[in-house]
């Protein structure tokens, strides 16, 4: 008779099997210029569920985020802080991560346009000095690859650390990035493919570890106002369904394939299954609620 060996797992596999749903949402939203990514982060300040909010922008401070200055949101311009304190972006990020580990008051944290972190991370001045001492192309390429790998590794570690902190400190984390496209020819697809403007390593981290990766676009719609006059307005679309030519990921409750003028609260609550979003009904209510804010944004851009 064969006797099964005793388990050395010490009861790890014992007990009731439980399934746990996600309670906090973290992910990335990417899109082209003027797609409304910064504005979407600011909408977190409209929600009592997501207040207080912290938004760190690595993009230039434009009128978009200033629209929310009277809301319970703290907006930090990383470029200005680095300039005023005469510190590098690396020092800024290390300090930010350290303080986020100790901070418990924020319910929502947004990082605006992390694609712009690459340029200040690349040691171009150091690289140029090193290239003066070499005349071989392969040495130049090696130094450039090492510099790019160093910057990529640092950004990877930062994003992974902040994602972990969001879980331990209990805040929702939204990250935005620029959009990039490439034309490909494959047996099952030929055309442009759209994806976040990040290194392949950082994209893999986001697609594997973050809850969602959505694409945002903007379009102009004609509609009649109360006086019967035709006017133009910009409408934002958030694509949440994977399709050919677009990198999309969603973990959580199913959202409509396309959200019109989305807000941070609707994304969070939708993925958590606390709000039921129906496309057409959601579209009309959002258009009415956001019309005044979009007009304010347009006036601020003109001025």
N, C-alpha and C positions, 0 to 999 in steps of 0.2 A: 504494500500500500504506500502510495506517495503522499507525504504530508506537505501541505503548502507552507512555505516559510512565513514566519511572523512578520507583520508589517513594521518597518522601522520609521514610519511617518509620524508616530506619536499622536494619532488621532486627528491629523490635519484634514483627512477626508471624511471624518465623522460629522454627524450633525445634519440639520435640515438644509436642503438646497434652496437658496433664496436668489431671486433675480432683483437687481437694483437698476432703477431708471436714473438717467442723468438728472442732477439737480441744479447744476451750473452749466452755462453755455460758454464755450470758447471757440472762436473760429476766425476766418479771414474773409474779407470782401474785397474783390479787386475790380478794377474798371479803368476806363480811359479818363482823359482830362474832362473836368466839369460833369462827371457822372453822378455826383452827389454823395461821395463816400464820406467826406468830412461832415457834411450836413447830417447824414444818417447817424454818425457818432453823437452829434449834438442832440439828437432827438431823445437820447437817453435821459436828458435833464427834464423832459416833459413827464416822465414816469415816476410816480411815487415809489414803485417797486424797485427802481434802479437808482434812486437817490440815496446818498450823494454820489456824484460821478467825478471821475478824473479822466481828462483827455490830454495826452502828450502828443504834440504834433512835431514831426520832423520835416514837415513841409513849411513853406513860408506862411507866416500868419496872415491870412486873408480875411475879408469881411465875413466869411462863412461862419467861423466859430465865434466871432464877436457878436453874432446875433443872439447867442445864448448867455451873454455876460450877466444878465439879471436872473439867471436860473441857478439852482444849486449845483453848479459844476465848477471844478477847478481846471483851468486850461493852462498848460505849460508849453511854452515855445522853446523847444530844446536848443535850437540854433541861437536864440537870444541869450539863454542862460549860459551857454558855453562861451559866448562872446563877452558877456558882462563879467563872468567869473574867471575868464581866461583859462578854461579847462578844455580838455579834448572830449569828443563824443564818447570815447571809451570810459572816461572818468564819470561822465554824466550817467551813462547806463549802469555802471557798477553802483553808483550812489542810489539811483532809482530802484534797482533791484533790492539793495540793502534796506531802503526805507519801506518798500512794499512788503517785505518780510515782517516788518514791525508794525505796519499800519493795518488797522482793522475796521476803519469807518467806511471805506468805499464799498459800494455795491456793484459798481460798474467801472471798468477801466478800458479806455480806448487808446490804441496806438495808431496814430495817423500817418500813413505813407512810410512804412518801414523800408520801401525800396530805396529811399534817399539815404539810408544809412551806409550804403556801400562806398560811395565816393569819399566821405570823410574817414572811412576805415582804411582805405588803400593808402599805403605809404609811398605816394608817388615821389615826394621829394627825396626820401631815402633811396628809393629805387633808382631815380635819376643819377644820384651820386654814385651808386654802385655800378651803374652802367658805364660810367666814365672810365672805369678800370678794365673794361672788357670790350673786345672787338668781335666777339663771336656771336652769331645769331642765336645759337642754341643756348648760350649762357643767358642771353637777354630773355628768351622765352622761359627758361627755367626760373629766373628771378620773378618774372611776371606771374607765373603759375603759383609760386610759393606765396607771393603777396596776396593773390586772389584767394588761395586756400586759407590763409590766415584770417582774412576778413570774413570769409564764409563760415569758418569754424566759430569765430567769435559771435556772429549774428545767430548762428544755430544755437549756441549755448545760452545766449540771452533769451531767445524765444522759448526755449525749453524750460529755462528757469522761471520765467514769468508765468508760463502756463501752469507749472507746478504750484507756484505761489497762489495763483487764482483759485486752485482747488483747496489749498490748506487755509487760506484766508477768507474764502467764501465770496468772491466777486466774479461777475461775468466779465469775460475778456473778448473784446472785438479788436481785430487788427485789420488795417486797410493797406493795400499795395497798388501800385500802378499795374496796368495791363500790358501784356506783351503778346505778340502774334507771330506765327511762322507758317509759311506755306509748305505743306507736305503732300506727297503722292504715295498712297498706300493702296493695297488691293481693296480694302473696305471703305476707304475715305480719301478724297482728294479735295484740298482747299485749305483755307486758313484755320489754324487752331489757336484758341485764346487761352492764356494761362497767367498766373501771377508773375510779375516781373521780379523774380527772386532766383537765387541759384538753385540748381537741381537738388542739392542737399537740404536746403531750407524748405523747398516745396515738398519734399518727401516727408520731412518732419511734420508739416502742417497737415498733409493728406493722411498721415498715419495716426497722429496724436490728437489733432484738433477735431472738434465736433462737426464743423462745417467749412465749406469753401464755396462761396457763391460769387456770381458775376453780376456786376451792376452796369447798366447802360442808361443813356438819356436820349429822349426823343422830343420833338416839338409837336404839340397838338393844338389844333384850332378849335375854339369853342366860343360860344356867344355869352357875353356878360349880361347883367341884369337890364342893361339899356338896349340890348339887342345887337350890339356891335360885336363883330368878330375880333377876337384877340388871341394872341399866341401865348402859350405857356409851356414850360419845360416839364416833362413827366419822366420820372425815374422808374426803371424796371429792375427788379431783382430776380435773377434766374436761379432757381433752386433745384432744377431737375437736370441730371446728367444727359447730355446730348452730344451728337457727333460734332467735333470741333470746339468744344467748350469743356474745360476742366471744372467739374462740379463734384462736391461731396456733401452728404448730409447724414448725420447720425442723430437719431431722435425721432420724434413724431413727424409724420409727413406734412410738408407745407404745400400750398398750391404751387403749380409749376412756375408761375410768374407772379410776383407781388408788385403792385403799383404803388409808387411813393411809399416805400416801406419805412418803418420806424424800428428802433432798437428794441422797444418793448414787445412789438408784435413778433419779431424774430425770436426773441428769448422765450416768450410765453407760448408761441406756436411750437417750437422745438420741444418744450417741456410738456406739451399736451394740455396746457392750462387755458389756451384760447383756441377756438375752432375758427380757422381762417377759410372763408369761402371767396374765391376769386372775384366774382362780379360784385357781390355785396361789399366786400372789403375795398374794392377799387373806388366805388362811389363815396363811401364814408371818408376814405383817405383824401380824395380830391377835395372834398369840402373842408376837412380839418386843416389841410396843408396849404390851401390856396392863399391865405393871408400871409403865412410864413414865407412862401415862395415869392410873393410880391415884395416883401421886405428884403429878401435876399437879392432880388433883381435890382431894387433901388440902391442897395448898399454897393452892389457891383458897379453900377453906373457912376455913383459918386466917388 
